[in-house]
Amino acid sequence: MDELIEQIADALRTRSTLPEFPESLTIAEAYEIQHRVVAKFEGDSMIGLKAGLTSAGSQESIGVPHPILGRLFASGRLFSGTTLPTIPGRFLECEIGICLDESGNPSSVCPVIELPRIAFRISTDTTGPNLIASNVAADRYILGACVESPKSFVGRSVKLKRDGKKLYQANLTEPLGGPWESLAWMLNESRSLGYSIPNEALMLTGACGGIHPASPGSYVADYGNLGCVAFEITDD
């Protein structure tokens, strides 16, 4: 298992293909592997958590009947206006980030584009436990400006455009009923797993509109009065 953990950590650091996984990892074993994998990220700061598989459709496709939890690191943080290259396995998701204060209470929210990287060596390795073990595909994420937290996300949506053409529009209540519900699950799950939450943590609450290939183009994600995130993906 030590060799597997080192191989996963190296693949995440270098954005290369993950190793083959042993068959039939349990959820508990997978979280233990994740814990040991992220401990290898010396010199990087864990700044928050991310929720994955926050819709019934994504859970069904992976074969896990519940959401999963991963860690966010400072090295993955980018800001609106950034340009990134196309790389194998890179996807994009529109999300809401919730910023916590030093006491662990929500202080603001921000629009976020998460850019997970799913790079399993063989297709049959794409399982819930293996996703957990590889830190829920966490990689890059692009932050918009923080704004005051709304009381409710009901009736709010995000519209994603590429090169001026609408790709999709999704309700912000898609992940677990909404960002506040997702945050409550994340806090409870982190306590159950014994995860520490850093001061002023960023909590990514799940995909609105599903997961999509990060194809080359100029993107704008418009969250209405919650702000926008603009970014470009090149084919370099």
N, CA and C of each residue as an Amber inpcrd file, in Angstrom:
protein
   708
   0.8210000  -1.2130000   0.0000000   0.0000000   0.0000000   0.0000000
   0.8580000   1.2680000   0.0000000   2.0270000   1.2090000   0.6390000
   2.9120000   2.3790000   0.6580000   3.3110000   2.7910000  -0.7530000
   3.5860000   1.8000000  -1.6020000   3.9830000   2.1070000  -2.9810000
   2.8350000   2.7630000  -3.7430000   1.6140000   2.2590000  -3.5570000
   0.4400000   2.8390000  -4.2080000   0.2560000   4.2940000  -3.7850000
   0.3900000   4.5630000  -2.4980000   0.2170000   5.9240000  -1.9860000
   1.2470000   6.8680000  -2.6000000   2.4840000   6.4170000  -2.6830000
   3.5310000   7.2500000  -3.2940000   3.2420000   7.4890000  -4.7720000
   2.7510000   6.4780000  -5.4590000   2.4500000   6.6120000  -6.8860000
   1.2790000   7.5660000  -7.1180000   0.2490000   7.4810000  -6.2790000
  -0.8840000   8.4040000  -6.4120000  -0.4240000   9.8360000  -6.1660000
   0.3240000  10.0440000  -5.0960000   0.7980000  11.3890000  -4.7650000
   1.6460000  11.9630000  -5.8950000   2.5070000  11.1400000  -6.4770000
   3.3600000  11.6060000  -7.5700000   2.5250000  11.9670000  -8.7970000
   1.5060000  11.1580000  -9.1080000   0.6420000  11.4450000 -10.2570000
  -0.1350000  12.7410000 -10.0590000  -0.5800000  13.0000000  -8.8350000
  -1.3030000  14.2420000  -8.5650000  -0.3740000  15.4460000  -8.6560000
   0.8340000  15.3040000  -8.1330000   1.7970000  16.4140000  -8.1720000
   2.2050000  16.7570000  -9.6020000   2.4080000  15.7400000 -10.4280000
   2.9470000  15.9480000 -11.7780000   1.8590000  15.9890000 -12.8480000
   0.6140000  15.8480000 -12.4420000  -0.5140000  15.8100000 -13.3800000
  -0.3000000  14.7390000 -14.4530000   0.0530000  13.5640000 -13.9940000
   0.2610000  12.4240000 -14.8850000  -0.8020000  11.3630000 -14.6070000
  -0.7450000  10.2600000 -15.3410000  -1.7470000   9.2050000 -15.2050000
  -1.6080000   8.4970000 -13.8610000  -2.7410000   8.2260000 -13.2430000
  -2.7430000   7.5230000 -11.9620000  -2.3080000   6.0690000 -12.1420000
  -1.8050000   5.4420000 -11.0870000  -1.4660000   4.0160000 -11.1660000
  -2.7260000   3.1630000 -11.1880000  -2.5660000   1.8990000 -11.5230000
  -3.6950000   0.9800000 -11.3940000  -4.0000000   0.7720000  -9.9190000
  -5.3010000   0.6170000  -9.6200000  -5.7430000   0.4750000  -8.2380000
  -6.0700000  -0.9800000  -7.9340000  -5.9010000  -1.3840000  -6.6870000
  -6.3250000  -2.7310000  -6.3020000  -7.8400000  -2.8490000  -6.3760000
  -8.3190000  -4.0470000  -6.5930000  -9.7600000  -4.2550000  -6.6760000
 -10.3990000  -4.1520000  -5.2910000 -11.6340000  -3.6620000  -5.3070000
 -12.5140000  -3.7190000  -4.1310000 -12.0060000  -2.9320000  -2.9290000
 -11.4400000  -1.7490000  -3.1570000 -11.1630000  -0.8590000  -2.0260000
 -12.4730000  -0.4800000  -1.3560000 -12.4910000  -0.4400000  -0.0410000
 -13.6670000   0.0430000   0.6700000 -13.5990000   1.5630000   0.7900000
 -14.7310000   2.1670000   1.1390000 -14.7620000   3.6190000   1.3530000
 -13.8130000   4.0060000   2.4810000 -13.8260000   3.2400000   3.5600000
 -12.9480000   3.5460000   4.6980000 -11.4820000   3.4550000   4.2960000
 -11.1290000   2.4070000   3.5550000  -9.7470000   2.2710000   3.0860000
  -9.3660000   3.4270000   2.1690000 -10.3100000   3.8400000   1.3250000
 -10.0360000   4.9160000   0.3750000  -9.7570000   6.2350000   1.0880000
 -10.5280000   6.5430000   2.1270000 -10.2780000   7.7860000   2.8700000
  -8.9420000   7.7210000   3.6150000  -8.5730000   6.5510000   4.0880000
  -7.2710000   6.4150000   4.7380000  -6.1420000   6.6420000   3.7320000
  -6.3090000   6.1130000   2.5220000  -5.3080000   6.3580000   1.4800000
  -5.2500000   7.8430000   1.1440000  -6.4110000   8.4750000   0.9900000
  -6.4220000   9.9140000   0.7070000  -5.6620000  10.6910000   1.7770000
  -5.9190000  10.3420000   3.0240000  -5.2510000  11.0240000   4.1340000
  -3.7360000  10.9000000   4.0150000  -3.2730000   9.7250000   3.6630000
  -1.8250000   9.5100000   3.5480000  -1.2580000  10.1370000   2.2690000
  -2.0580000  10.1720000   1.2160000  -1.6120000  10.8100000  -0.0290000
  -1.4080000  12.3070000   0.1740000  -2.4010000  12.9900000   0.7450000
  -2.2850000  14.4480000   0.8770000  -1.2040000  14.8300000   1.8860000
  -0.8600000  13.9170000   2.7900000   0.2450000  14.1820000   3.7190000
   1.5820000  14.2680000   2.9870000   1.6190000  13.7620000   1.7460000
   2.8440000  13.8250000   0.9410000   3.0600000  15.2020000   0.3140000
   2.0410000  16.0590000   0.3620000   2.1410000  17.3620000  -0.2990000
   2.8710000  18.3490000   0.5970000   4.1160000  18.0570000   0.8740000
   4.9130000  18.9210000   1.7370000   5.1600000  20.2600000   1.0500000
   5.0840000  21.3310000   1.8200000   5.3060000  22.6520000   1.2680000
   4.0720000  23.2760000   0.6510000   2.9650000  22.5390000   0.6000000
   1.6990000  23.0760000   0.1030000   0.7450000  23.2180000   1.2830000
  -0.1670000  24.1700000   1.1930000  -1.0910000  24.4290000   2.3030000
  -2.4820000  23.9390000   1.9510000  -3.0770000  23.1510000   2.8350000
  -4.4580000  22.7450000   2.6660000  -5.3410000  23.9160000   3.1030000
  -6.1510000  24.4400000   2.1790000  -6.9150000  25.6560000   2.4810000
  -8.4200000  25.4270000   2.5090000  -8.8700000  24.1990000   2.2860000
 -10.3010000  23.9630000   2.3250000 -10.6520000  22.5580000   1.8890000
 -11.9380000  22.3580000   1.6280000 -12.4690000  21.0550000   1.2470000
 -13.3490000  21.1910000   0.0180000 -13.5320000  20.0760000  -0.6730000
 -14.4360000  20.0470000  -1.8180000 -15.3850000  18.8660000  -1.7040000
 -16.6320000  19.0930000  -2.0820000 -17.6230000  18.0260000  -2.1330000
 -17.6860000  17.4830000  -3.5520000 -17.7370000  16.1690000  -3.6740000
 -17.8860000  15.5210000  -4.9680000 -19.0940000  14.6110000  -4.9860000
 -19.5440000  14.2680000  -6.1830000 -20.7190000  13.4010000  -6.3670000
 -21.9170000  13.9590000  -5.6000000 -22.2450000  15.2060000  -5.8580000
 -23.3080000  15.8820000  -5.1090000 -24.6590000  15.8280000  -5.8080000
 -24.7570000  15.0710000  -6.8960000 -26.0470000  14.8790000  -7.5620000
 -26.3370000  13.3900000  -7.6700000 -27.6210000  13.0670000  -7.7720000
 -28.0100000  11.6590000  -7.8930000 -27.4190000  11.0370000  -9.1520000
 -27.3610000  11.8160000 -10.2430000 -26.8220000  11.2930000 -11.4920000
 -25.3530000  10.9330000 -11.3950000 -24.5650000  11.8060000 -10.7650000
 -23.1330000  11.5210000 -10.6350000 -22.8880000  10.3410000  -9.7030000
 -23.6830000  10.2230000  -8.6520000 -23.5430000   9.0920000  -7.7420000
 -23.8770000   7.7800000  -8.4490000 -24.9300000   7.8040000  -9.2530000
 -25.3220000   6.5920000  -9.9810000 -24.2510000   6.1890000 -10.9910000
 -23.6600000   7.1770000 -11.6740000 -22.6670000   6.8620000 -12.7020000
 -21.3990000   6.2530000 -12.1090000 -21.0680000   6.6330000 -10.8740000
 -19.8600000   6.1260000 -10.2200000 -20.1560000   4.9080000  -9.3500000
 -21.4130000   4.7560000  -8.9470000 -21.7870000   3.6030000  -8.1340000
 -21.6140000   3.8020000  -6.6470000 -21.7280000   5.0650000  -6.1940000
 -21.6560000   5.3750000  -4.7610000 -22.9120000   6.1660000  -4.3980000
 -23.7010000   5.7130000  -3.4180000 -24.9900000   6.3500000  -3.1440000
 -24.9180000   7.5540000  -2.2040000 -23.8130000   8.2710000  -2.2210000
 -23.6630000   9.4210000  -1.3280000 -22.5400000  10.3170000  -1.8460000
 -22.4770000  11.5650000  -1.3860000 -21.3730000  12.4390000  -1.7910000
 -20.0500000  11.9690000  -1.1840000 -18.9670000  12.5680000  -1.6700000
 -17.6330000  12.2560000  -1.1550000 -16.8750000  13.5570000  -0.9100000
 -15.7720000  13.4630000  -0.1790000 -15.0740000  14.6570000   0.2940000
 -13.5930000  14.5900000  -0.0660000 -13.0590000  15.7260000  -0.5190000
 -11.6320000  15.8330000  -0.8070000 -11.0660000  17.1220000  -0.2440000
  -9.7450000  17.2780000  -0.3680000  -9.0640000  18.4670000   0.1530000
  -8.6500000  19.4050000  -0.9810000  -8.6210000  20.7060000  -0.6530000
  -8.1460000  21.7340000  -1.5790000  -6.8150000  22.2730000  -1.0920000
  -5.9190000  22.5420000  -2.0490000  -4.6000000  23.0610000  -1.7010000
  -4.3530000  24.4090000  -2.3620000  -3.5150000  25.2030000  -1.7080000
  -3.2280000  26.5560000  -2.1820000  -2.6260000  26.5510000  -3.5790000
  -1.8540000  25.5310000  -3.9120000  -1.1900000  25.4810000  -5.2130000
  -2.1720000  25.3920000  -6.3730000  -3.4120000  24.9840000  -6.1010000
  -4.4060000  24.8820000  -7.1640000  -5.1950000  26.1510000  -7.4040000
  -4.9880000  27.1590000  -6.5690000  -5.8310000  28.3630000  -6.5970000
  -5.4380000  29.3030000  -7.7380000  -6.4310000  29.6920000  -8.5250000
  -6.2850000  30.6670000  -9.6000000  -7.4070000  31.6920000  -9.4730000
  -7.3150000  32.7520000 -10.2560000  -8.3050000  33.8170000 -10.1600000
  -8.8780000  34.1480000 -11.5350000 -10.0720000  34.7330000 -11.5220000
 -10.7530000  35.1020000 -12.7560000  -9.8210000  35.8940000 -13.6680000
  -9.8390000  35.5450000 -14.9620000  -8.9530000  36.1710000 -15.9320000
  -7.7660000  35.3140000 -16.3090000  -7.6320000  34.1530000 -15.6760000
  -6.4730000  33.2880000 -15.9190000  -6.5860000  32.5490000 -17.2530000
  -5.4470000  32.0830000 -17.7320000  -5.3680000  31.2520000 -18.9370000
  -4.6570000  29.9550000 -18.5870000  -5.2410000  28.8340000 -19.0310000
  -4.6640000  27.5210000 -18.7560000  -4.5580000  26.7220000 -20.0420000
  -3.6160000  25.7730000 -20.0920000  -3.5240000  24.8920000 -21.2560000
  -4.4920000  23.7160000 -21.1370000  -4.8130000  23.1400000 -22.2650000
  -5.5310000  21.8690000 -22.2770000  -4.5760000  20.7620000 -21.8360000
  -5.0230000  19.9240000 -20.9140000  -4.2350000  18.7570000 -20.5290000
  -5.1570000  17.5480000 -20.4640000  -4.6360000  16.3450000 -20.6570000
  -5.4810000  15.1530000 -20.6090000  -6.2000000  15.0240000 -19.2670000
  -7.4850000  14.6960000 -19.3430000  -8.2530000  14.4470000 -18.1340000
  -8.7930000  15.6790000 -17.4500000  -8.5750000  16.8640000 -18.0030000
  -9.0640000  18.0950000 -17.3550000 -10.5210000  18.3430000 -17.7350000
 -11.3340000  18.6090000 -16.7180000 -12.7490000  18.9060000 -16.8860000
 -13.0530000  20.2350000 -16.2040000 -14.3050000  20.6880000 -16.3320000
 -14.6920000  21.9020000 -15.6220000 -16.0890000  21.7590000 -15.0380000
 -16.2830000  22.4430000 -13.9250000 -17.5600000  22.4720000 -13.2180000
 -17.8010000  23.8820000 -12.6960000 -19.0490000  24.3310000 -12.7670000
 -19.4520000  25.5890000 -12.1330000 -19.8910000  25.2880000 -10.7030000
 -19.3490000  26.0250000  -9.7550000 -19.6500000  25.7680000  -8.3460000
 -19.8130000  27.0780000  -7.5770000 -20.3110000  26.9500000  -6.3690000
 -20.3060000  28.0420000  -5.3960000 -19.3160000  27.6820000  -4.2990000
 -18.4130000  28.6060000  -4.0210000 -17.5050000  28.4550000  -2.8920000
 -18.0170000  29.2410000  -1.7010000 -17.9410000  28.6470000  -0.5350000
 -18.3160000  29.3370000   0.7030000 -17.0540000  29.5500000   1.5210000
 -16.8040000  30.7990000   1.8830000 -15.6290000  31.1570000   2.6700000
 -16.0140000  31.2070000   4.1400000 -15.2480000  30.5270000   4.9670000
 -15.4960000  30.5090000   6.4080000 -14.5790000  31.5040000   7.1030000
 -15.0490000  32.0320000   8.2370000 -14.1960000  32.9270000   9.0170000
 -13.3420000  32.1200000   9.9940000 -12.6110000  32.8100000  10.8510000
 -11.7090000  32.1190000  11.7790000 -12.4470000  31.2330000  12.7680000
 -13.7430000  31.5090000  12.9650000 -14.5460000  30.6910000  13.8760000
 -15.2490000  29.5430000  13.1640000 -15.0590000  29.4450000  11.8460000
 -15.6870000  28.3730000  11.0890000 -17.0840000  28.6840000  10.6160000
 -17.4920000  29.9530000  10.7030000 -18.8170000  30.3620000  10.2450000
 -18.7220000  30.9740000   8.8480000 -19.7650000  30.8160000   8.0210000
 -19.7300000  31.4110000   6.6830000 -19.5870000  32.9280000   6.7550000
 -18.6520000  33.4660000   5.9790000 -18.4370000  34.9140000   5.9610000
 -18.7650000  35.5350000   4.6120000 -18.6270000  34.7670000   3.5330000
 -18.9250000  35.2630000   2.1900000 -19.0080000  34.0750000   1.2440000
 -19.4320000  34.3460000   0.0210000 -19.4640000  33.3130000  -1.0100000
 -18.7540000  33.8450000  -2.2510000 -18.3670000  32.9310000  -3.1350000
 -17.7440000  33.3620000  -4.3840000 -18.0790000  32.3750000  -5.4930000
 -18.2210000  32.8760000  -6.7230000 -18.3660000  31.9650000  -7.8560000
 -17.0380000  31.2760000  -8.1270000 -17.1010000  30.0100000  -8.4800000
 -15.8810000  29.2180000  -8.6820000 -16.0500000  28.3240000  -9.9100000
 -14.9920000  28.2220000 -10.6800000 -14.8850000  27.1660000 -11.6840000
 -13.8750000  26.1600000 -11.1580000 -14.3370000  24.9440000 -10.9150000
 -13.3840000  23.9020000 -10.5480000 -12.9340000  23.1800000 -11.8140000
 -11.6510000  22.8240000 -11.8510000 -11.0610000  22.1190000 -12.9880000
 -10.5010000  20.7810000 -12.5120000 -11.3900000  19.8310000 -12.2030000
 -10.9070000  18.5250000 -11.7480000 -10.1470000  17.8110000 -12.8630000
  -9.2440000  16.9370000 -12.4580000  -8.4630000  16.1550000 -13.4220000
  -8.6850000  14.6770000 -13.1240000  -9.3400000  13.9990000 -14.0600000
  -9.6680000  12.5840000 -13.8970000  -8.7710000  11.7960000 -14.8380000
  -7.7970000  11.0920000 -14.2810000  -6.7450000  10.4830000 -15.1020000
  -6.4730000   9.0470000 -14.6870000  -7.5320000   8.2380000 -14.5920000
  -7.3460000   6.8250000 -14.2730000  -6.7020000   6.1050000 -15.4510000
  -5.8700000   5.1300000 -15.1340000  -5.1230000   4.4070000 -16.1700000
  -6.0460000   3.5250000 -17.0020000  -7.0200000   2.8950000 -16.3450000
  -7.9800000   2.0470000 -17.0510000  -9.3830000   2.4490000 -16.6170000
 -10.3470000   2.3120000 -17.5230000 -11.6930000   2.8220000 -17.2700000
 -12.3560000   2.1440000 -16.0750000 -12.0450000   0.8770000 -15.8350000
 -12.6720000   0.1690000 -14.7240000 -12.1900000   0.6660000 -13.3600000
 -11.1360000   1.4840000 -13.3500000 -10.6780000   2.0760000 -12.0850000
 -11.5240000   3.2730000 -11.6610000 -12.4510000   3.7130000 -12.5180000
 -13.2670000   4.8820000 -12.1990000 -14.3900000   4.4660000 -11.2590000
 -14.0520000   4.3250000  -9.9940000 -15.0090000   3.9450000  -8.9570000
 -14.9970000   4.9900000  -7.8470000 -16.0320000   4.9560000  -7.0180000
 -16.0970000   5.8940000  -5.9070000 -14.9050000   5.8090000  -4.9670000
 -14.5560000   4.6060000  -4.4770000 -13.3990000   4.5160000  -3.5880000
 -12.1000000   5.0000000  -4.2290000 -11.8780000   4.6670000  -5.5040000
 -10.6480000   5.1150000  -6.1590000 -10.6310000   6.6300000  -6.3430000
 -11.8030000   7.2080000  -6.6030000 -11.9040000   8.6610000  -6.7010000
 -11.5730000   9.3090000  -5.3600000 -12.0850000   8.7390000  -4.2810000
 -11.7620000   9.2420000  -2.9380000 -10.2620000   9.1370000  -2.6820000
  -9.6940000   7.9800000  -2.9830000  -8.2710000   7.7540000  -2.7110000
  -7.3890000   8.7520000  -3.4410000  -7.8100000   9.1760000  -4.6360000
  -7.0270000  10.1330000  -5.4260000  -7.4950000  11.5700000  -5.2070000
  -8.0380000  11.8200000  -4.0100000  -8.4250000  13.1640000  -3.5480000
  -9.5130000  13.7960000  -4.4030000 -10.4550000  12.9580000  -4.8480000
 -11.6660000  13.4310000  -5.5300000 -11.3110000  14.3170000  -6.7330000
 -10.2420000  13.9560000  -7.4260000  -9.8250000  14.6300000  -8.6680000
  -9.4850000  16.1010000  -8.4740000  -9.1960000  16.5140000  -7.2480000
  -8.8800000  17.9250000  -6.9890000  -7.6150000  18.3340000  -7.7350000
  -7.6680000  19.5000000  -8.3690000  -6.4960000  20.0310000  -9.0630000
  -6.5570000  21.5580000  -9.0210000  -6.9730000  22.1850000 -10.1120000
  -7.0620000  23.6420000 -10.1730000  -8.4890000  24.1090000  -9.8790000
  -8.6180000  25.3590000  -9.4500000  -9.9290000  25.9870000  -9.2850000
  -9.7460000  27.4910000  -9.4320000 -10.7120000  28.1250000 -10.1010000
 -10.6270000  29.5410000 -10.4400000 -11.6740000  30.2980000  -9.6330000
 -11.2180000  31.2780000  -8.8660000 -12.1000000  32.0180000  -7.9710000
 -12.5240000  33.3460000  -8.5800000 -13.8090000  33.6620000  -8.4320000
 -14.2920000  35.0050000  -8.6770000 -14.2090000  35.8170000  -7.3930000
 -14.7370000  37.0220000  -7.4200000 -14.6920000  37.8920000  -6.2470000
 -15.6670000  37.4120000  -5.1810000 -15.2730000  37.5530000  -3.9180000
 -16.1520000  37.2080000  -2.8010000 -17.2320000  38.2730000  -2.6500000
 -18.4430000  37.8350000  -2.3490000 -19.5660000  38.7450000  -2.1410000
 -20.3060000  38.3230000  -0.8760000 -21.1930000  39.1730000  -0.4240000
 -21.9800000  38.8780000   0.7810000 -22.8310000  37.6310000   0.5620000
 -22.9140000  36.8020000   1.5780000 -23.6650000  35.5520000   1.4740000
 -25.1580000  35.8270000   1.3590000 -25.8310000  35.2650000   0.3510000
 -27.2860000  35.4000000   0.2890000 -27.9550000  34.4770000   1.3070000
 -29.1510000  34.8330000   1.7220000 -29.8760000  33.9650000   2.6470000
 -30.3040000  32.6710000   1.9660000 -30.5890000  32.7620000   0.6810000
 -31.0590000  31.5920000  -0.0520000 -30.4830000  31.6110000  -1.4680000
 -30.2850000  30.4180000  -2.0230000 -29.8530000  30.2950000  -3.4120000
 -31.0010000  29.8790000  -4.3270000 -32.1970000  29.7720000  -3.7830000
 -33.3610000  29.3920000  -4.5800000 -33.6060000  30.4580000  -5.6450000
 -33.8340000  30.0090000  -6.8670000 -34.0900000  30.9250000  -7.9730000
 -32.8450000  31.5020000  -8.6170000 -31.6750000  31.1470000  -8.1160000
 -30.4170000  31.6450000  -8.6860000 -29.8100000  30.5760000  -9.5950000
 -29.0940000  31.0340000 -10.6080000 -28.5170000  30.0930000 -11.5620000
 -27.1770000  30.6080000 -12.0680000 -26.4760000  29.7380000 -12.7800000
 -25.2310000  30.0960000 -13.4560000 -25.3900000  29.7650000 -14.9340000
 -24.8890000  30.6590000 -15.7610000 -24.9010000  30.4560000 -17.2100000
 -23.4520000  30.4190000 -17.6880000 -23.0690000  29.3310000 -18.3390000
 -21.7000000  29.1920000 -18.8330000 -21.6750000  29.3670000 -20.3470000
 -20.8000000  30.2750000 -20.8060000 -20.6080000  30.5030000 -22.2400000
 -19.1640000  30.2050000 -22.6280000 -19.0010000  29.6800000 -23.8370000
 -17.6720000  29.5010000 -24.4270000 -17.6590000  30.1900000 -25.7810000
 -16.7090000  31.1010000 -25.9550000 -16.6110000  31.8860000 -27.1930000
 -17.9420000  32.5490000 -27.5340000 -18.6220000  33.0340000 -26.4950000
 -19.8580000  33.7760000 -26.6720000 -21.1070000  32.9410000 -26.8420000
 -20.9840000  31.6200000 -26.9100000 -22.1360000  30.7460000 -27.1010000
 -22.4630000  30.0110000 -25.8020000 -23.7500000  29.9940000 -25.4630000
 -24.1660000  29.3540000 -24.2110000 -23.9820000  27.8460000 -24.2840000
 -23.2730000  27.3090000 -23.2890000 -23.1230000  25.8600000 -23.1650000
 -24.2480000  25.2690000 -22.3360000 -24.5570000  25.9140000 -21.2260000
 -25.6660000  25.4560000 -20.3920000 -25.9850000  26.4880000 -19.3220000
 -27.1420000  26.3130000 -18.7140000 -27.5530000  27.1030000 -17.5570000
 -28.0480000  26.1310000 -16.5000000 -27.6430000  26.3510000 -15.2550000
 -27.9820000  25.4040000 -14.1900000 -28.3620000  26.1470000 -12.9230000
 -29.2640000  25.5640000 -12.1720000 -29.6540000  26.1320000 -10.8850000
 -28.5570000  25.9200000  -9.8500000 -28.3840000  26.9100000  -8.9800000
 -27.3670000  26.7970000  -7.9320000 -27.7930000  25.8660000  -6.8060000
 -29.0370000  25.4040000  -6.8490000 -29.5240000  24.4680000  -5.8280000
 -29.3010000  23.0070000  -6.2300000 -28.6280000  22.7640000  -7.3460000
 -28.4310000  21.3740000  -7.7900000 -27.6410000  20.5180000  -6.8060000
 -26.5120000  20.9720000  -6.2790000 -25.7400000  20.0920000  -5.3850000
 -26.3900000  19.9530000  -4.0060000 -26.9360000  18.7940000  -3.7320000
 -27.5030000  18.4600000  -2.4110000 -28.6000000  19.4230000  -1.9710000
 -29.2740000  20.0610000  -2.9260000 -30.3360000  20.9970000  -2.5890000
 -29.8770000  22.4320000  -2.4840000 -28.5780000  22.6730000  -2.5630000
 -28.0490000  24.0370000  -2.5240000 -26.7620000  24.1200000  -1.7320000
 -26.0190000  25.2190000  -1.8990000 -24.7370000  25.3650000  -1.2060000
 -24.8250000  25.2820000   0.3100000 -25.8780000  25.8190000   0.9120000
 -25.9620000  25.7510000   2.3790000 -26.1510000  24.3090000   2.8340000
 -26.9820000  23.5600000   2.1190000 -27.1790000  22.1540000   2.4660000
 -25.8930000  21.3570000   2.2480000 -25.1960000  21.6730000   1.1650000
 -23.9330000  20.9890000   0.8990000 -22.9010000  21.3030000   1.9760000
 -22.8280000  22.5720000   2.3890000 -21.8900000  22.9440000   3.4540000
 -22.1900000  22.1760000   4.7340000 -23.4710000  22.0630000   5.0910000
 -23.8340000  21.3270000   6.3050000 -23.3580000  19.8800000   6.2160000
 -23.5490000  19.2570000   5.0380000 -23.0640000  17.8840000   4.8720000
 -21.5430000  17.8390000   4.9960000 -20.8390000  18.7780000   4.3820000
 -19.3750000  18.7840000   4.4170000 -18.8460000  18.9150000   5.8430000
 -19.4500000  19.7810000   6.6220000 -19.0000000  19.9620000   8.0040000
 -19.2430000  18.6990000   8.8230000 -20.4160000  18.0850000   8.6410000
 -20.7130000  16.8460000   9.3680000 -19.7820000  15.7130000   8.9390000
 -19.5610000  15.5930000   7.6350000 -18.7090000  14.5180000   7.1270000
 -17.2620000  14.7150000   7.5590000 -16.8000000  15.9570000   7.5540000
 -15.4140000  16.2090000   7.9750000 -15.2120000  15.8450000   9.4410000
 -16.2210000  16.1140000  10.2590000 -16.1260000  15.7090000  11.6740000
 -16.1000000  14.1910000  11.7900000 -16.9460000  13.5220000  11.0080000
 -17.0000000  12.0600000  11.0480000 -15.6730000  11.4360000  10.6230000
 -15.0120000  12.0670000   9.6480000 -13.7420000  11.5410000   9.1450000
 -12.5420000  12.0130000   9.9530000 -12.7610000  12.9440000  10.8560000
 -11.6580000  13.4790000  11.6440000 -10.7980000  14.4680000  10.8840000
 -11.3550000  15.0860000   9.8370000 -10.6160000  16.0780000   9.0620000
 -10.5480000  17.3910000   9.8300000  -9.4120000  18.0240000   9.8070000
  -9.3090000  19.3770000  10.3400000  -9.6640000  20.3640000   9.2360000
 -10.3560000  21.4320000   9.6090000 -10.7210000  22.4780000   8.6600000
  -9.8820000  23.7040000   8.9820000  -9.0950000  24.2010000   8.0340000
  -8.2140000  25.3330000   8.3290000  -8.9950000  26.6130000   8.5980000
  -8.3540000  27.5530000   9.2720000  -8.9590000  28.8660000   9.4630000
  -9.2230000  29.5200000   8.1130000 -10.3420000  30.2180000   8.0270000
 -10.7270000  30.9260000   6.8070000 -10.7180000  29.9800000   5.6070000
 -11.3420000  28.8340000   5.7970000 -11.3570000  27.7870000   4.7700000
 -12.2570000  28.1570000   3.6030000 -11.9190000  27.5980000   2.4450000
 -12.7690000  27.6620000   1.2580000 -13.4340000  26.3050000   1.0890000
 -14.7530000  26.3110000   0.9620000 -15.5100000  25.0710000   0.8260000
 -16.2060000  25.0690000  -0.5380000 -15.7850000  24.1710000  -1.4220000
 -16.4240000  24.0350000  -2.7310000 -17.5710000  23.0480000  -2.6080000
 -18.7870000  23.5230000  -2.9300000 -19.9950000  22.8230000  -2.5170000
 -20.5980000  21.8930000  -3.5640000 -19.9630000  21.7400000  -4.7190000
 -20.4530000  20.7710000  -5.6920000 -20.8770000  21.4010000  -7.0030000
 -20.9240000  20.5600000  -8.0370000 -21.1520000  21.0320000  -9.4030000
 -22.5970000  21.4460000  -9.6340000 -22.7470000  22.5720000 -10.3250000
 -24.0420000  23.0350000 -10.8200000 -24.0220000  22.8650000 -12.3380000
 -24.7780000  21.9020000 -12.8440000 -24.7830000  21.6620000 -14.2800000
 -23.9040000  20.5190000 -14.7180000 -23.3620000  19.7670000 -13.7850000
 -22.5810000  18.5920000 -14.1320000 -21.1390000  18.9040000 -14.4760000
 -20.4510000  17.8900000 -14.9860000 -19.0340000  17.9810000 -15.3160000
 -18.8830000  17.9400000 -16.8350000 -17.9640000  18.7620000 -17.3650000
 -17.8240000  18.9180000 -18.8090000 -16.3500000  18.9590000 -19.1920000
 -16.0010000  18.4850000 -20.3910000 -14.6070000  18.5720000 -20.8360000
 -14.1480000  20.0250000 -20.8950000 -12.9180000  20.2570000 -20.4970000
 -12.3480000  21.6110000 -20.5390000 -11.7470000  21.8410000 -21.9210000
 -12.6160000  22.0320000 -22.9050000 -12.1870000  22.2310000 -24.2860000
 -11.6140000  23.6300000 -24.4730000 -10.7370000  23.8180000 -25.4510000
 -10.1760000  25.1520000 -25.6770000 -11.2530000  26.1870000 -25.9830000
 -11.0370000  27.4060000 -25.4990000 -11.9640000  28.4970000 -25.7550000
 -11.9040000  29.5460000 -24.6710000 -12.6350000  30.6380000 -24.9010000
 -12.7550000  31.7180000 -23.9160000 -14.0940000  31.5650000 -23.2070000
 -14.0530000  31.4350000 -21.8930000 -15.2340000  31.1170000 -21.0970000
 -15.6320000  32.2780000 -20.1900000 -16.9430000  32.3960000 -19.9780000
 -17.4790000  33.2760000 -18.9440000 -18.5900000  32.5150000 -18.2350000
 -18.4760000  32.3940000 -16.9270000 -19.5350000  31.8190000 -16.0980000
 -20.2080000  32.9660000 -15.3630000 -21.4760000  33.2040000 -15.6680000
 -22.2260000  34.3420000 -15.1290000 -23.1740000  33.8430000 -14.0420000
 -22.9240000  34.2710000 -12.8220000 -23.7330000  33.8790000 -11.6680000
 -24.7070000  34.9820000 -11.2580000 -25.0770000  35.8660000 -12.1690000
 -25.9830000  36.9600000 -11.8360000 -25.3300000  37.9400000 -10.8860000
 -26.0740000  38.3500000  -9.8510000 -25.5040000  39.3410000  -8.9230000
 -24.4910000  38.7470000  -7.9490000 -24.1770000  37.4550000  -8.1040000
 -23.0840000  36.8560000  -7.3290000 -21.7470000  36.9730000  -8.0600000
 -21.7740000  37.4820000  -9.2930000 -20.5310000  37.7460000 -10.0030000
 -20.2680000  36.8010000 -11.1640000 -19.0950000  36.9450000 -11.7620000
 -18.6880000  36.1650000 -12.9310000 -17.2830000  35.6020000 -12.7340000
 -16.9970000  34.5600000 -13.4780000 -15.6330000  34.0350000 -13.5820000
 -15.3080000  33.9330000 -15.0670000 -14.2270000  34.5900000 -15.4870000
 -13.7800000  34.5310000 -16.8790000 -12.4340000  33.8190000 -16.9350000
 -12.2530000  32.9860000 -17.9490000 -10.9900000  32.2630000 -18.0890000
 -10.8530000  31.7730000 -19.5220000  -9.6470000  31.4000000 -19.8820000
  -9.3850000  30.8920000 -21.2240000  -8.6150000  29.5860000 -21.1240000
  -8.9770000  28.6450000 -21.9810000  -8.2520000  27.3840000 -22.0880000
  -7.6800000  27.2960000 -23.4960000  -6.3770000  27.1440000 -23.5800000
  -5.6980000  27.0980000 -24.8700000  -5.4060000  25.6600000 -25.2670000
  -5.1030000  25.4680000 -26.5450000  -4.7730000  24.1200000 -27.0140000
  -3.2740000  23.9320000 -27.1530000  -2.5060000  24.7190000 -26.4090000
  -1.0410000  24.5900000 -26.4180000  -0.6280000  23.2280000 -25.8610000
